[in-house]
Amino acid sequence: MTLLVFGAAFLAGPATAQEHAPVQLEPGRSHEMVEGSARYLVTPQGTEIDFDEALVRYRAGAFSPKLDAANRGEFHDWRVWIALPFESVASEGAYPMRRVIGIGGIFVRVPRVHLACDGEPSSEILASQTRQGGPLSARYFTYSRSQSFTIEPGQSCLALINTASSDNPNIGIFREGELGTRQVVAVLLKGGFTATLLIIGLILAIVSYLTSRPLGVLIGMAYSLTMLQNEASLFTTTFIPDPLAAREAWENITLVTIFTMLNVFLFGFRRKLRLENGILRMGLAALAILPVIAIARNSNATPDIIWAFYLALFLFAITIAWRFPIAPRLRAVAGLILFSSAIGAVAIEPYYLGRDLSDLTIEWFRDAIRLVAGLGMLLLLLVDVLQTRRERARMFAERIEALEMQAETDRRLLEAEREYARAREAAMRTKAQLAAASHDIRQPIVGLRAAVASEAERLSPGLQSRLGQAIDYLEHLTREYSDREEPNPTVQLEQQDKPYPIELVTAAVGNMFEGEAKEAGVELEVSGCGCETRVPALALIRATSNLVANALRHADPSAVMVTANSEEGRCEIRVSDDGRGMDPSTLAAARVPGAKSDSSDGDGLGLAIVNDLAARHEFEFSLSSQPGAGTLAVISFIQDNG
């Protein structure tokens, strides 16, 4: 409606004060923007006059060239009269012309148009009845068109237009069946503006849906419905000829809008209000608007319906300010925008604070408020989506960096472990060689001791003592490198002093891989038993964790199970998965240190480490697999319950 009047006034330009001659109607053409030839009368407040009185005052010269500025302001009583004289300039003998009068403006009530032509009785051509007694209705809410009438060549007529609005309307006299091009453009612009607001709401809902924000979807839909409600009077007047039916349609649209905004409020605060059930929320929203429905059906009290609408609008704004699914600061800005828009809408409402504003000004502010509210919320949502994407990208990059660092650490630890294993093996070989050498040396030492004893009588006591000390020293050195005389101190240090429950191993492994399994979407099941053992816990944890890591990272499973049980004096830790499994050749190659598939990013040492741990700590390790049936790894060792 704003664009209609504004656009028409802009295209027409200002009317000059001297253009008050009758409009000259020419055959074959329409005449747009003829309000410059009109005169105006505004009666005092509380005073309404009929057509006959208005005609008398016009003939008495009481009408002025323009609308009196002192009486401007919004009012809905019938105080404004507009007189438009026009005459036909068709040549004598020409055919009569069929014409209609079009009036463009912001109308709370449809204007009344009376026509008085020379030689004919006056009649109403836009009112509640035709001159034949049939119903009359406006064709458009913002652009009303009268019934057609006939004007003879040379005939003069006067149109007296009674309006309940203080705005200067645009007036045109058109050929029958023709509408002014400027009015068509203005109506299309208004329709396009409304469509733009609806599209904003739909975009808000779609973006919220794509980013998994159900409350945002409801907010977008409620916003679109609110924009439609603001133009409900335009649509109902356009498409429904009966005024009462049009009002009923407007009431229904308003009630649906109130219900939707209440439902959004209840959904946003459903946890606080303990209203998780959707049917219960909708029932409560319907119950809340029952008084408004009663008012709409019985009293037709428009102010009460409007206040109910604004109350729902403020609840809608509260929902956005506290529950709109965006960043807190952006949510506060969105709430401020909508609160300001709601307050502004109330401030310019014609039934309340907007009484001193013209209808055109009110409509302009309404459109501006709706546009700012919609674009503001949409812009904030898009900003939040971009910020969320950047934050997710940053977190993803940090996660990748952390995984790379962890992989590098694991690789270094594995390399150090391999170096340690090689050094230990070399030391063991060296010690075995030294032990064999000490055994070989011990026999000559025994012979040397016997020889010294046989010659004791020939040797002095001092020399005998020194030779005995030397032989004892050599014998002591051979015992240092012999593993037959004393147990290996290194192996002894690795044994557990007391038995411990095997649940400690399975629980530790479960805690190690719980996060990785959850992130990969794999179900990790861990269970223990009361079995106890003296096998070093660190060795069992290392072996079991290598098996679980292989299953999670290389088997593509949906579930990995780590279970412990005891049977016939032995404990077992079983690691199984339902992944892709291995054929016999792949299974054999997996046991070879360094062997791995082309798609693997590991070092191929996991099973080799398990085999090495099993050999060093005297527990058994077995592996079985079938293609498509998963893999089963079993660690078995002696049970020791103390």
VEXDREN-2710 file (C-alpha; in Angstrom, 1 decimal):
% VEXDREN-2710
k/r/px/py/pz
1/MET/0.0/0.0/0.0
2/THR/2.9/2.3/0.7
3/LEU/4.4/1.8/-2.7
4/LEU/1.1/2.4/-4.4
5/VAL/0.5/5.9/-3.2
6/PHE/4.2/6.8/-3.0
7/GLY/4.9/5.5/-6.5
8/ALA/1.8/7.1/-8.0
9/ALA/2.6/10.4/-6.5
10/PHE/6.2/10.2/-7.6
11/LEU/5.3/9.4/-11.2
12/ALA/2.7/12.1/-11.4
13/GLY/4.7/14.9/-9.8
14/PRO/3.1/17.8/-7.8
15/ALA/-0.2/19.3/-8.8
16/THR/-0.3/23.0/-9.3
17/ALA/-2.8/25.2/-7.5
18/GLN/-4.3/26.7/-10.7
19/GLU/-5.3/23.4/-12.3
20/HIS/-9.0/23.5/-11.2
21/ALA/-10.7/23.6/-14.6
22/PRO/-13.0/20.6/-15.4
23/VAL/-11.3/17.6/-16.7
24/GLN/-11.7/17.4/-20.5
25/LEU/-12.7/13.9/-21.5
26/GLU/-11.6/13.0/-25.0
27/PRO/-12.9/10.0/-26.9
28/GLY/-10.6/7.0/-27.0
29/ARG/-8.3/7.9/-24.1
30/SER/-8.1/7.7/-20.3
31/HIS/-7.1/10.5/-18.0
32/GLU/-4.8/9.7/-15.1
33/MET/-3.8/11.8/-12.1
34/VAL/-6.6/14.3/-12.4
35/GLU/-6.8/15.2/-8.7
36/GLY/-5.3/18.6/-9.6
37/SER/-8.7/19.6/-10.9
38/ALA/-10.5/18.5/-7.7
39/ARG/-11.6/20.6/-4.7
40/TYR/-11.8/19.5/-1.1
41/LEU/-14.0/20.0/1.9
42/VAL/-13.2/18.8/5.5
43/THR/-16.1/19.1/8.0
44/PRO/-15.5/19.8/11.7
45/GLN/-14.8/16.8/14.0
46/GLY/-18.0/15.0/14.8
47/THR/-19.9/16.5/11.8
48/GLU/-20.8/14.3/8.9
49/ILE/-22.9/15.5/5.9
50/ASP/-24.7/13.7/3.2
51/PHE/-24.4/14.0/-0.6
52/ASP/-27.1/16.7/-0.9
53/GLU/-25.5/18.9/1.7
54/ALA/-22.1/18.4/0.1
55/LEU/-23.5/19.4/-3.3
56/VAL/-25.1/22.6/-1.8
57/ARG/-21.7/23.6/-0.2
58/TYR/-19.9/22.9/-3.5
59/ARG/-22.2/25.2/-5.4
60/ALA/-21.8/27.7/-2.6
61/GLY/-18.0/27.7/-3.1
62/ALA/-17.2/26.1/0.3
63/PHE/-14.7/23.7/-1.3
64/SER/-11.0/24.7/-1.3
65/PRO/-8.3/23.9/-3.9
66/LYS/-6.5/21.6/-1.5
67/LEU/-6.9/19.6/1.6
68/ASP/-6.8/21.9/4.7
69/ALA/-3.4/21.1/6.4
70/ALA/-4.9/22.1/9.8
71/ASN/-7.2/19.1/9.6
72/ARG/-4.7/16.5/8.5
73/GLY/-4.2/13.4/10.6
74/GLU/-5.7/10.0/10.6
75/PHE/-9.4/9.7/11.2
76/HIS/-12.0/7.1/10.2
77/ASP/-15.3/9.2/10.1
78/TRP/-16.8/10.5/6.8
79/ARG/-15.5/14.1/7.0
80/VAL/-13.6/14.5/3.7
81/TRP/-15.4/15.4/0.5
82/ILE/-13.7/15.6/-2.9
83/ALA/-15.4/17.3/-5.8
84/LEU/-14.2/16.5/-9.3
85/PRO/-15.8/18.3/-12.3
86/PHE/-15.4/16.8/-15.8
87/GLU/-17.0/17.2/-19.2
88/SER/-17.0/15.5/-22.5
89/VAL/-15.4/17.3/-25.4
90/ALA/-16.6/14.8/-28.0
91/SER/-18.1/16.3/-31.1
92/GLU/-21.8/16.5/-31.5
93/GLY/-23.2/13.3/-33.0
94/ALA/-20.4/11.2/-31.6
95/TYR/-21.2/8.0/-29.6
96/PRO/-21.5/8.3/-25.8
97/MET/-18.4/7.4/-23.8
98/ARG/-18.3/4.7/-21.1
99/ARG/-16.1/5.6/-18.2
100/VAL/-15.1/4.5/-14.7
101/ILE/-13.6/6.6/-11.8
102/GLY/-10.5/5.1/-10.1
103/ILE/-9.3/6.2/-6.7
104/GLY/-5.9/5.2/-5.3
105/GLY/-5.0/5.6/-1.6
106/ILE/-4.8/3.9/1.8
107/PHE/-8.4/3.3/2.7
108/VAL/-9.7/2.0/6.1
109/ARG/-13.1/2.2/4.6
110/VAL/-14.1/2.0/0.9
111/PRO/-14.8/5.5/-0.4
112/ARG/-18.3/6.5/-1.4
113/VAL/-18.6/8.0/-5.0
114/HIS/-21.7/10.0/-6.1
115/LEU/-22.2/11.2/-9.7
116/ALA/-24.3/14.1/-10.8
117/CYS/-24.5/14.8/-14.6
118/ASP/-26.5/17.5/-16.5
119/GLY/-30.0/16.3/-17.2
120/GLU/-29.8/13.1/-15.1
121/PRO/-30.6/12.3/-11.5
122/SER/-27.6/11.9/-9.1
123/SER/-26.5/8.3/-8.1
124/GLU/-24.0/6.4/-6.1
125/ILE/-21.6/4.5/-8.3
126/LEU/-19.3/3.2/-5.5
127/ALA/-21.3/2.4/-2.3
128/SER/-23.3/-0.4/-0.8
129/GLN/-25.8/-0.5/-3.6
130/THR/-26.1/0.2/-7.3
131/ARG/-28.8/2.4/-8.7
132/GLN/-30.6/-0.8/-9.6
133/GLY/-30.4/-2.0/-6.0
134/GLY/-27.6/-4.6/-6.5
135/PRO/-24.5/-4.8/-4.3
136/LEU/-21.4/-2.7/-5.0
137/SER/-17.9/-3.4/-3.7
138/ALA/-14.4/-2.1/-4.2
139/ARG/-12.3/-4.0/-6.7
140/TYR/-9.1/-3.2/-4.8
141/PHE/-8.4/-2.2/-1.3
142/THR/-5.7/0.4/-2.2
143/TYR/-7.3/1.2/-5.6
144/SER/-11.0/1.4/-5.7
145/ARG/-12.9/1.5/-9.0
146/SER/-16.4/2.7/-9.5
147/GLN/-19.2/1.2/-11.6
148/SER/-19.1/2.3/-15.2
149/PHE/-21.3/5.2/-16.3
150/THR/-22.2/6.9/-19.6
151/ILE/-21.4/10.5/-20.6
152/GLU/-22.9/12.1/-23.7
153/PRO/-21.1/14.4/-26.0
154/GLY/-20.8/17.9/-24.5
155/GLN/-22.3/16.7/-21.2
156/SER/-20.9/18.0/-17.9
157/CYS/-20.7/15.9/-14.7
158/LEU/-19.6/16.3/-11.1
159/ALA/-18.2/13.4/-9.0
160/LEU/-18.5/13.9/-5.2
161/ILE/-16.2/11.5/-3.4
162/ASN/-16.7/10.9/0.3
163/THR/-13.7/9.3/2.1
164/ALA/-12.8/8.3/5.7
165/SER/-9.1/9.2/5.2
166/SER/-7.2/12.4/5.4
167/ASP/-4.7/11.4/2.6
168/ASN/-4.8/12.9/-0.8
169/PRO/-6.0/10.1/-3.1
170/ASN/-5.0/9.7/-6.7
171/ILE/-7.9/10.0/-9.0
172/GLY/-8.3/8.9/-12.6
173/ILE/-11.1/8.7/-15.2
174/PHE/-10.6/5.6/-17.4
175/ARG/-12.3/3.9/-20.3
176/GLU/-14.5/1.0/-19.2
177/GLY/-12.4/-2.1/-18.5
178/GLU/-9.1/-0.2/-18.3
179/LEU/-7.0/0.5/-15.3
180/GLY/-4.3/3.2/-15.1
181/THR/-0.8/2.0/-15.9
182/ARG/0.7/3.8/-12.9
183/GLN/-1.8/2.2/-10.6
184/VAL/-1.0/-1.2/-12.0
185/VAL/2.7/-0.6/-11.5
186/ALA/2.1/0.5/-7.9
187/VAL/-0.1/-2.5/-7.0
188/LEU/2.5/-4.8/-8.5
189/LEU/5.3/-3.1/-6.5
190/LYS/3.3/-3.6/-3.3
191/GLY/2.7/-7.2/-4.2
192/GLY/6.4/-7.7/-4.9
193/PHE/7.3/-6.1/-1.6
194/THR/5.0/-8.5/0.3
195/ALA/6.4/-11.4/-1.6
196/THR/9.9/-10.3/-0.7
197/LEU/9.0/-10.4/3.0
198/LEU/7.5/-13.9/2.6
199/ILE/10.6/-15.1/0.9
200/ILE/12.8/-13.7/3.7
201/GLY/10.8/-15.8/6.2
202/LEU/11.0/-18.9/4.0
203/ILE/14.8/-18.4/3.6
204/LEU/15.1/-18.1/7.4
205/ALA/13.2/-21.4/7.8
206/ILE/15.2/-23.2/5.1
207/VAL/18.6/-22.1/6.5
208/SER/17.5/-23.1/10.0
209/TYR/16.4/-26.5/8.6
210/LEU/19.7/-27.1/6.8
211/THR/21.6/-26.2/10.0
212/SER/19.4/-28.4/12.2
213/ARG/17.7/-25.6/14.1
214/PRO/14.0/-26.6/14.6
215/LEU/13.1/-23.5/16.6
216/GLY/14.6/-21.4/13.7
217/VAL/12.3/-23.2/11.3
218/LEU/9.3/-22.3/13.4
219/ILE/10.4/-18.7/13.8
220/GLY/10.8/-18.4/10.0
221/MET/7.4/-19.8/9.4
222/ALA/5.8/-17.6/12.0
223/TYR/7.6/-14.5/10.5
224/SER/6.2/-15.3/7.1
225/LEU/2.7/-15.7/8.5
226/THR/3.0/-12.5/10.4
227/MET/4.0/-10.7/7.2
228/LEU/0.9/-12.2/5.5
229/GLN/-1.3/-11.1/8.3
230/ASN/-0.1/-7.5/7.9
231/GLU/-1.4/-7.6/4.3
232/ALA/-4.5/-9.6/5.2
233/SER/-6.9/-6.6/4.8
234/LEU/-5.5/-6.1/1.3
235/PHE/-5.9/-9.7/0.2
236/THR/-9.3/-10.2/1.8
237/THR/-10.7/-7.0/0.2
238/THR/-9.2/-7.9/-3.2
239/PHE/-10.5/-11.4/-3.4
240/ILE/-13.7/-11.4/-1.2
241/PRO/-16.4/-9.0/-2.4
242/ASP/-18.6/-9.3/0.8
243/PRO/-17.3/-6.9/3.5
244/LEU/-18.4/-9.2/6.4
245/ALA/-16.9/-12.2/4.7
246/ALA/-13.7/-10.3/4.1
247/ARG/-13.5/-9.2/7.8
248/GLU/-14.1/-12.8/8.9
249/ALA/-11.2/-14.0/6.7
250/TRP/-9.0/-11.3/8.2
251/GLU/-9.9/-12.4/11.7
252/ASN/-9.2/-16.0/10.8
253/ILE/-5.7/-15.1/9.4
254/THR/-5.0/-13.0/12.5
255/LEU/-6.1/-15.9/14.9
256/VAL/-3.9/-18.4/13.1
257/THR/-0.9/-16.0/13.3
258/ILE/-1.5/-15.5/17.1
259/PHE/-1.7/-19.3/17.6
260/THR/1.5/-19.8/15.6
261/MET/3.5/-17.2/17.6
262/LEU/2.2/-18.7/20.9
263/ASN/3.2/-22.1/19.8
264/VAL/6.7/-20.8/18.9
265/PHE/6.9/-19.3/22.5
266/LEU/5.9/-22.6/24.1
267/PHE/8.3/-24.6/21.9
268/GLY/11.2/-22.3/22.7
269/PHE/10.6/-22.5/26.5
270/ARG/9.3/-26.2/26.5
271/ARG/12.0/-27.4/28.9
272/LYS/11.5/-24.5/31.3
273/LEU/7.7/-25.0/31.2
274/ARG/8.0/-28.8/31.1
275/LEU/6.0/-29.0/27.8
276/GLU/8.0/-31.6/25.8
277/ASN/4.8/-33.0/24.4
278/GLY/3.9/-31.3/21.1
279/ILE/0.2/-32.0/21.2
280/LEU/0.0/-30.6/24.7
281/ARG/1.8/-27.4/23.6
282/MET/-0.6/-26.9/20.7
283/GLY/-3.6/-27.6/22.9
284/LEU/-2.4/-25.0/25.4
285/ALA/-1.9/-22.4/22.6
286/ALA/-5.4/-23.1/21.3
287/LEU/-6.8/-22.7/24.8
288/ALA/-5.0/-19.4/25.2
289/ILE/-6.7/-17.8/22.1
290/LEU/-10.2/-19.0/22.9
291/PRO/-11.2/-15.6/24.4
292/VAL/-9.9/-13.9/21.3
293/ILE/-11.9/-16.3/19.1
294/ALA/-15.0/-15.5/21.2
295/ILE/-14.4/-11.7/20.7
296/ALA/-13.9/-12.2/16.9
297/ARG/-17.1/-14.3/16.6
298/ASN/-19.4/-12.3/18.8
299/SER/-18.3/-8.6/19.3
300/ASN/-16.1/-7.9/16.3
301/ALA/-14.0/-5.7/18.6
302/THR/-11.0/-5.0/16.4
303/PRO/-8.9/-3.3/19.2
304/ASP/-9.1/-6.4/21.4
305/ILE/-8.0/-8.6/18.5
306/ILE/-5.1/-6.3/17.7
307/TRP/-4.0/-6.2/21.3
308/ALA/-4.0/-10.0/21.4
309/PHE/-1.9/-10.0/18.2
310/TYR/0.7/-7.6/19.7
311/LEU/0.8/-9.6/23.0
312/ALA/1.6/-12.7/20.9
313/LEU/4.2/-10.7/19.0
314/PHE/5.9/-9.6/22.2
315/LEU/6.1/-13.3/23.3
316/PHE/7.5/-14.1/19.9
317/ALA/10.2/-11.4/20.5
318/ILE/11.0/-12.8/23.9
319/THR/11.5/-16.3/22.4
320/ILE/13.9/-14.9/19.8
321/ALA/15.8/-12.8/22.5
322/TRP/16.3/-15.9/24.8
323/ARG/16.0/-18.9/22.6
324/PHE/16.9/-18.1/19.0
325/PRO/19.4/-20.8/18.1
326/ILE/22.4/-18.5/17.3
327/ALA/25.3/-17.1/19.2
328/PRO/24.3/-15.3/22.5
329/ARG/25.4/-11.8/21.3
330/LEU/23.7/-12.2/18.0
331/ARG/20.6/-13.5/19.7
332/ALA/20.5/-10.4/21.9
333/VAL/20.7/-8.2/18.8
334/ALA/17.9/-10.2/17.1
335/GLY/15.7/-9.8/20.2
336/LEU/16.4/-6.1/20.3
337/ILE/15.5/-5.7/16.7
338/LEU/12.2/-7.6/17.1
339/PHE/11.3/-5.8/20.4
340/SER/12.0/-2.5/18.7
341/SER/9.9/-3.5/15.7
342/ALA/7.0/-4.6/17.9
343/ILE/7.1/-1.4/20.0
344/GLY/7.2/0.6/16.8
345/ALA/4.3/-1.3/15.3
346/VAL/2.2/-0.6/18.4
347/ALA/3.3/3.1/18.4
348/ILE/1.9/3.6/14.9
349/GLU/-1.2/1.4/15.2
350/PRO/-4.2/3.5/14.0
351/TYR/-6.4/2.3/16.8
352/TYR/-4.0/3.5/19.4
353/LEU/-0.9/5.7/19.3
354/GLY/-1.1/6.3/15.5
355/ARG/-4.2/8.5/15.6
356/ASP/-2.1/11.6/14.8
357/LEU/-0.4/10.1/11.8
358/SER/-1.7/9.9/8.3
359/ASP/-2.7/6.5/6.9
360/LEU/0.1/6.8/4.3
361/THR/2.7/7.5/7.0
362/ILE/1.5/4.6/9.1
363/GLU/1.7/2.2/6.1
364/TRP/5.2/3.4/5.2
365/PHE/6.4/2.8/8.8
366/ARG/4.8/-0.6/8.9
367/ASP/6.6/-1.7/5.7
368/ALA/9.9/-0.3/7.0
369/ILE/9.5/-2.1/10.3
370/ARG/8.7/-5.4/8.8
371/LEU/11.6/-5.2/6.3
372/VAL/14.1/-4.2/9.0
373/ALA/12.9/-7.0/11.3
374/GLY/13.0/-9.7/8.6
375/LEU/16.4/-8.7/7.1
376/GLY/17.9/-8.2/10.5
377/MET/17.0/-11.7/11.7
378/LEU/18.0/-13.3/8.4
379/LEU/21.3/-11.4/8.4
380/LEU/22.1/-12.4/12.0
381/LEU/21.3/-16.1/11.2
382/LEU/23.6/-16.0/8.2
383/VAL/26.4/-14.4/10.2
384/ASP/25.9/-17.1/12.9
385/VAL/26.1/-19.8/10.3
386/LEU/29.3/-18.4/8.9
387/GLN/30.8/-18.1/12.4
388/THR/29.8/-21.6/13.2
389/ARG/31.4/-22.9/10.0
390/ARG/34.6/-21.1/10.8
391/GLU/34.6/-22.4/14.4
392/ARG/34.0/-25.9/13.2
393/ALA/36.7/-25.6/10.6
394/ARG/39.1/-24.3/13.3
395/MET/38.2/-27.1/15.7
396/PHE/38.6/-29.7/12.9
397/ALA/42.0/-28.2/12.0
398/GLU/43.0/-28.4/15.7
399/ARG/41.8/-32.0/15.9
400/ILE/43.8/-32.9/12.8
401/GLU/46.9/-31.2/14.3
402/ALA/46.5/-33.0/17.6
403/LEU/46.1/-36.4/15.8
404/GLU/49.2/-35.7/13.8
405/MET/51.2/-34.8/16.9
406/GLN/49.8/-38.0/18.6
407/ALA/50.8/-40.0/15.6
408/GLU/54.3/-38.5/15.6
409/THR/54.6/-39.3/19.4
410/ASP/53.4/-42.9/18.9
411/ARG/55.9/-43.3/16.0
412/ARG/58.8/-42.1/18.1
413/LEU/57.7/-44.3/21.1
414/LEU/57.5/-47.3/18.8
415/GLU/60.9/-46.5/17.3
416/ALA/62.4/-46.2/20.8
417/GLU/60.7/-49.5/21.8
418/ARG/62.2/-51.2/18.7
419/GLU/65.6/-49.8/19.5
420/TYR/65.3/-51.0/23.1
421/ALA/64.2/-54.4/21.9
422/ARG/67.2/-54.7/19.6
423/ALA/69.6/-53.5/22.3
424/ARG/68.1/-56.0/24.8
425/GLU/68.4/-58.8/22.4
426/ALA/72.1/-57.9/21.7
427/ALA/72.8/-57.7/25.4
428/MET/71.2/-61.1/26.0
429/ARG/73.3/-62.6/23.2
430/THR/76.4/-61.1/24.7
431/LYS/75.6/-62.3/28.1
432/ALA/75.0/-65.8/26.8
433/GLN/78.3/-65.7/25.1
434/LEU/80.0/-64.5/28.3
435/ALA/78.2/-67.2/30.3
436/ALA/79.5/-69.9/28.0
437/ALA/83.0/-68.4/28.2
438/SER/82.9/-68.3/32.0
439/HIS/81.8/-72.0/32.1
440/ASP/84.8/-72.9/29.9
441/ILE/87.2/-70.8/32.1
442/ARG/85.8/-72.3/35.3
443/GLN/87.4/-75.8/34.6
444/PRO/91.0/-74.5/34.5
445/ILE/90.4/-72.5/37.6
446/VAL/89.3/-75.6/39.4
447/GLY/92.5/-77.4/38.2
448/LEU/94.6/-74.4/39.3
449/ARG/93.1/-74.5/42.8
450/ALA/93.9/-78.2/43.1
451/ALA/97.5/-77.7/41.9
452/VAL/98.0/-75.0/44.5
453/ALA/96.6/-77.3/47.2
454/SER/99.0/-80.2/46.1
455/GLU/102.0/-78.0/46.4
456/ALA/101.0/-76.4/49.7
457/GLU/104.0/-77.9/51.5
458/ARG/106.5/-76.3/49.1
459/LEU/104.9/-72.9/49.1
460/SER/105.3/-70.3/51.8
461/PRO/102.2/-69.3/53.7
462/GLY/102.2/-65.8/52.3
463/LEU/102.5/-66.9/48.7
464/GLN/99.9/-69.6/49.3
465/SER/97.5/-66.9/50.6
466/ARG/98.1/-64.6/47.7
467/LEU/97.5/-67.4/45.1
468/GLY/94.3/-68.3/46.9
469/GLN/93.0/-64.7/46.8
470/ALA/93.8/-64.5/43.1
471/ILE/91.9/-67.8/42.3
472/ASP/88.9/-66.6/44.4
473/TYR/88.8/-63.3/42.4
474/LEU/88.9/-65.1/39.0
475/GLU/86.1/-67.5/40.2
476/HIS/84.0/-64.4/41.3
477/LEU/84.4/-62.9/37.9
478/THR/83.2/-66.0/36.1
479/ARG/80.1/-66.1/38.4
480/GLU/79.2/-62.4/37.4
481/TYR/78.7/-63.5/33.8
482/SER/77.0/-66.9/34.5
483/ASP/73.2/-67.3/34.5
484/ARG/73.5/-70.7/36.2
485/GLU/74.6/-69.5/39.5
486/GLU/71.9/-66.8/40.1
487/PRO/68.5/-65.9/38.5
488/ASN/68.3/-63.1/35.9
489/PRO/67.8/-59.9/37.8
490/THR/66.2/-58.1/34.9
491/VAL/63.3/-60.6/34.4
492/GLN/62.8/-60.8/38.2
493/LEU/62.1/-57.0/38.3
494/GLU/59.4/-57.2/35.6
495/GLN/57.2/-59.7/37.6
496/GLN/54.3/-58.5/39.7
497/ASP/54.9/-59.0/43.4
498/LYS/51.2/-59.8/44.0
499/PRO/48.4/-61.1/41.8
500/TYR/46.0/-58.4/40.4
501/PRO/42.5/-58.7/38.8
502/ILE/42.5/-58.8/35.0
503/GLU/39.6/-56.2/35.1
504/LEU/42.3/-53.5/35.6
505/VAL/43.7/-54.3/32.1
506/THR/40.3/-54.4/30.3
507/ALA/39.1/-51.2/32.1
508/ALA/42.3/-49.4/31.2
509/VAL/42.0/-50.4/27.5
510/GLY/38.3/-49.4/27.5
511/ASN/39.2/-45.9/28.8
512/MET/42.0/-45.5/26.3
513/PHE/39.8/-46.1/23.2
514/GLU/36.3/-45.0/24.4
515/GLY/36.6/-41.5/22.7
516/GLU/38.2/-42.9/19.4
517/ALA/35.4/-45.5/19.1
518/LYS/32.7/-42.9/19.7
519/GLU/34.1/-40.6/17.1
520/ALA/34.4/-43.4/14.6
521/GLY/30.8/-44.5/15.2
522/VAL/31.9/-47.9/16.5
523/GLU/30.3/-49.6/19.5
524/LEU/33.0/-50.6/22.0
525/GLU/32.0/-53.2/24.6
526/VAL/34.4/-54.0/27.5
527/SER/33.8/-56.5/30.2
528/GLY/36.1/-58.1/32.8
529/CYS/36.1/-61.1/35.2
530/GLY/37.5/-62.0/38.6
531/CYS/40.5/-63.8/37.2
532/GLU/43.9/-62.7/38.8
533/THR/47.4/-63.1/37.4
534/ARG/51.1/-62.1/38.0
535/VAL/51.8/-61.4/34.3
536/PRO/53.1/-57.8/34.1
537/ALA/50.0/-55.5/33.7
538/LEU/51.9/-53.2/31.4
539/ALA/52.7/-56.1/29.0
540/LEU/49.0/-57.1/28.9
541/ILE/47.8/-53.5/28.4
542/ARG/50.3/-53.0/25.6
543/ALA/49.3/-56.2/23.9
544/THR/45.5/-55.7/24.3
545/SER/45.7/-52.0/23.2
546/ASN/47.6/-52.9/20.0
547/LEU/44.8/-55.4/19.1
548/VAL/42.0/-52.9/19.8
549/ALA/43.8/-50.2/17.8
550/ASN/44.1/-52.6/14.8
551/ALA/40.4/-53.5/15.0
552/LEU/39.2/-49.9/15.2
553/ARG/41.6/-48.5/12.5
554/HIS/41.9/-51.2/10.0
555/ALA/38.9/-53.6/10.2
556/ASP/36.0/-51.2/9.4
557/PRO/33.9/-52.7/12.2
558/SER/30.5/-51.6/13.6
559/ALA/31.4/-53.1/17.0
560/VAL/34.5/-54.2/18.9
561/MET/34.3/-56.4/22.0
562/VAL/37.0/-56.8/24.7
563/THR/36.1/-59.6/27.1
564/ALA/37.9/-61.5/29.9
565/ASN/37.1/-64.9/31.3
566/SER/38.8/-67.8/33.1
567/GLU/38.7/-71.5/32.4
568/GLU/40.6/-74.5/33.8
569/GLY/43.2/-72.5/35.6
570/ARG/43.9/-70.1/32.7
571/CYS/42.8/-66.5/32.0
572/GLU/41.9/-65.2/28.6
573/ILE/41.5/-61.7/27.1
574/ARG/39.5/-61.9/23.8
575/VAL/39.4/-59.0/21.3
576/SER/36.9/-59.5/18.5
577/ASP/35.3/-57.4/15.8
578/ASP/32.6/-57.7/13.1
579/GLY/34.8/-56.0/10.4
580/ARG/35.8/-57.2/7.0
581/GLY/38.2/-60.0/8.3
582/MET/41.2/-61.5/6.5
583/ASP/41.9/-64.4/4.3
584/PRO/44.6/-67.0/5.3
585/SER/47.4/-65.3/3.2
586/THR/46.7/-61.9/4.6
587/LEU/46.5/-63.3/8.1
588/ALA/49.9/-65.0/7.7
589/ALA/51.4/-61.8/6.3
590/ALA/50.0/-59.7/9.2
591/ARG/52.3/-61.6/11.7
592/VAL/55.4/-60.5/9.8
593/PRO/57.1/-57.4/11.3
594/GLY/56.7/-54.4/9.0
595/ALA/54.0/-56.1/6.8
596/LYS/50.9/-54.0/6.1
597/SER/48.3/-53.4/3.3
598/ASP/48.6/-50.5/0.8
599/SER/45.7/-48.7/2.4
600/SER/47.3/-48.8/5.9
601/ASP/49.0/-45.8/7.4
602/GLY/50.7/-47.7/10.2
603/ASP/54.2/-49.3/10.5
604/GLY/53.0/-52.9/10.4
605/LEU/54.4/-53.6/13.9
606/GLY/51.3/-54.1/16.0
607/LEU/51.1/-57.9/15.9
608/ALA/54.9/-58.1/15.9
609/ILE/54.9/-56.3/19.3
610/VAL/52.2/-58.6/20.6
611/ASN/54.2/-61.7/19.5
612/ASP/57.3/-60.2/21.2
613/LEU/55.5/-59.5/24.4
614/ALA/54.0/-63.0/24.4
615/ALA/57.5/-64.6/24.0
616/ARG/59.1/-62.4/26.7
617/HIS/56.4/-62.8/29.3
618/GLU/55.4/-66.4/28.7
619/PHE/51.8/-65.9/27.6
620/GLU/50.1/-67.4/24.6
621/PHE/48.7/-65.3/21.6
622/SER/46.4/-66.6/18.9
623/LEU/44.7/-64.9/15.9
624/SER/41.9/-66.2/13.7
625/SER/39.9/-64.5/11.0
626/GLN/37.5/-65.1/8.1
627/PRO/36.7/-62.6/5.2
628/GLY/33.5/-60.8/6.0
629/ALA/33.1/-62.5/9.4
630/GLY/35.5/-60.4/11.5
631/THR/38.7/-61.2/13.5
632/LEU/39.2/-62.8/16.9
633/ALA/42.5/-62.4/18.9
634/VAL/43.0/-64.4/22.2
635/ILE/45.7/-63.7/24.8
636/SER/45.9/-66.7/27.3
637/PHE/48.0/-66.9/30.5
638/ILE/48.2/-68.8/33.8
639/GLN/45.7/-67.8/36.5
640/ASP/47.2/-66.9/39.8
641/ASN/44.8/-66.1/42.6
642/GLY/47.5/-66.0/45.3
END
